[in-house]
Amino acid sequence: MGLVAAALLAGSVLSASPSWGSSGKTTITLWENYGGTNQAALALKSLAKEFTKENPSIKVNVVAQPASNYFALLQAAAISKNGPDLAVMWTGLFTLQYSSYLVNLKGKVPAATLAKLGGLQWMSPGLNAANGPLVQPFQTQFYIGFYNKALFAKAGIKSVPTDWTQLYAACTKLKAIHVTPFTYGNGGQALGAEFYPWYDLSYMMIGNYSVDKWKGLFNGSAAWTAPANVTALNNWHKLYTMGCTNTDVLTKTNNIQDFTSGKAAMIMDGTWDTGTYTQAMGSKVAAFVPPFSTAPIKGVVQFPGDGLSIMSYSSHTTQDVKFLTFMASTKAAGIINAAGLIPDLAGVKTSNPVNQQMLDFVTVGHMTPYPMLDNVVQGNVVNAGSKVIPTVLNGQESSKSALANMKQVLFQLPASKRGSQYSG
C-alpha cells in the first residue's frame, strides 16, 4: 500500500468513454488495477457484461491500468476531472488518503444494500461505519497461510501448528523429507521485487495485541519497539536460521510455483490466489492461520481490501449507483464466487472449499477478524517497514534496529497524522 502511495504522478490519463449508440444510452468507465487477466479482473468484466444485459441502456467499460502507478494515474485523473466514473480503490487509510476525490455512498446506494456488506468501517471516514462508506467492497479477502496436506502427512505432521514451537517442529520434519517448509518471495506481486512483509507482521501483531489495541500502533501508544514485538521478529528470523525457508527470501519470484509443484509445504498469500492453488493442487491444499505467536492465535486477517468508488467528478452518478447496487445482488455474488473469490455479502457461502474453510475460521471457529495491518498504519511507516522488515528475516538487520526505524518514522509525522482518530 505505502509503496504505491509514494509513487509520483506520472503517465497518461484515459478519459471517460463518451455516450454510446442511440439517445438514452450511457457508458460508464471503470478503472481496475488487477492486471486485466486475474480472477478479480475477469470477475469485474463478467459483472459488467451481466449488468448491461439487465440494464441495456448502460454499458460498463472496464479498463485495466498498470498496478505500478495506478493511484498516481487515478489522482491525476481526479485533479483534471478527466478520468473514470468508477475506480477500484483500496481500503483503510488508503481510502482516507484519497477521500476528497470519492463520493460518500451513504444516502446514494440504498441503505438496505449497504447493510448486506461487511467491513464498511474500514472504508469510512475515521474508519467509523456510521460516517458512511467511500468504497463499496468487491470481495472479502483473507490474508493467510496455505499448506500442502499431502506433504504434512508424508512428514508425519498430524496437526497444523498453532504456535512458534509447533511450527519449528513441523519445519524439522519437513526438512527431513527434503521439502522447503516455508517459501518466501514476491509471489508475482506488482508491489516490488521483494516479498511483502506485512502479511507476516500482521499475524505477529495479532499475537501481541487485540484488534482495538492496533490503533496504538497508529498513534504511538503501543510502541513498535515493545519487547514482545522484538521477540516476535526474532522468532520469525529463527525460521531462516533453522533452514525452514528458502535462502533467497529477498529475491525469489517463483515461490508460488514452488508451492504448487510440491517443492515447498507452506506459503503466505491471500484469497486472490486460492483458485490457482485449488486448480493446481486439488484437495491437497488447505488454509491455516499462521502461528506466529507463543500461544495459539485467536484472530485472522479477514478484510475487504478493495472495492469500487464513485469518483467525485463523475457525471453519471445515477448509473454508477445502479451498478454498485447490482454488485451487492445475489446474482453478482454468484459471479464473484464462480471466479474463485469470496463475495462480501452477509451469510453468503462460497463453493471453493478452501475459501469456505477460511470463512469457517470466523463463523464456526469464532476467530476475531482483523484488518490488514498495512491498511491501518500510516503510509510512511508502511514504506519504512517494507524496506527493513524483510531484511530481519534473513538476518541483514536486527529486529530492534528495524522496529526502531519504524518508530522513528512514526514520530517524525505531524501530530495530526498520529492522533486519536484514524486519518489519511
Steps between C-alpha positions, in 0.01 A plus 500: 500500500759753612735419213235588246382799699848646467495479120544825312226633278594367161369349180204574281141520614217337310185707479157359567332343197236711326136403480445214258239410247161664486348757730456391862792255500796574725848359553657509843872434520650285777874486570659195662856422604473120500695455180209420274533121512489378861193372683385841623541663159309222326226521762462874443467447125235232554314725743505787251370275223219359715404846624459628143280200419268610779541871424539533121523878515822490708832361385786452746840536336760323716849640440814333640760743626860417602524403867841663544369857468125448511431739785720770352297475179175501695602808698606684187165410340313629804689830498426552130146359538569297189503138607274207586156512655573202722838377623642215702611648831693344784356534848616609845721807520547481125133589453536793739804625310290540185169586667474846341463333159238246606122514544363395839257218423277562802174633364598401145512120502182371673546446873363146464775423251777637720362305795582175318871584482769427756799707608358841406680658796831448320396725210314779680632836627675449833468125431155529658212336310252756633669761280405316182729306264709657226552157342262212436694178566538266206598189694606395846863394512704287735873563531605163626718189473456207263650155553539173311307232690674216314846626597391546861376141506820371337707680763290355782348833606170404654357847568551851370744702718338756731806671652870560432614181675267280298598683181871436561426132565302475176784667312747243630279215379451658158872554453549130575303414185700757300221754465533874554268557797411867430558672167540877482521734202302770328235256376472683171382819668520831318596676825870423469767238445523405869237312695248719680554457877171644626313169474743342748522812717120512522494158667785586734300804613181292526694284743600806704195731490121487491347662193400815690857539627633518143410868500789537745740411218343789305514762774814384678344386826609144413871517424632324194811432708309324780686189626219270381538635145877455506451142622246428225740614228785303657282188493415570137870538414559160661306341213782614273787397728343155545486453123121503501488746207667534163832684521404762239207643694568855380521430129299187417223557245367147443402404855141434390626246247714333768189460713268370227765255373555347843852635554378703797240418764377843616454848358355834613248642252140608460165389363573654159722193439276233655369400159854460370583263785185289485528468123864388520487296821140385537418367845866512609482870588344650810514829690650554844534791738872586515611405854731796553446517875609331821135404563230394251379801304134591541471732199519486123543769235160519334483830320319652200824630360354668196177599334348757267470874554306764313733781401383843615503647148296222337211632293327159511437462873152351451639227275801449730269441797291259298809293420615499864153390609519213250844409640336417833236273346475122528568468127820705532607289798468191282729654237757599763489153651537335160822699452644333810451803725293549816199734463477764771138431586372399842415131521630412153704182465755416235536188289879492529566274801819679604328840490215353703750363749623858554146627555449221751796621703278796594144365478570157654834545678404845630835655420508880516524669158787747473577750225820474299759685710635710213151644447483650849861622528626821342644468150838638611527228764389236249771618260761481773387154611494374142869585475628377836276212610599263214866541596417387854394161365836426341704667776629805315343724765408440862142501622572788739657713228219442251227578752688807623508625142122464472447674834721788391304543176172499694607776736637712217144535373291801605290437811188528283612185316523290816209620708215332680300470176611322186580743218654472156 
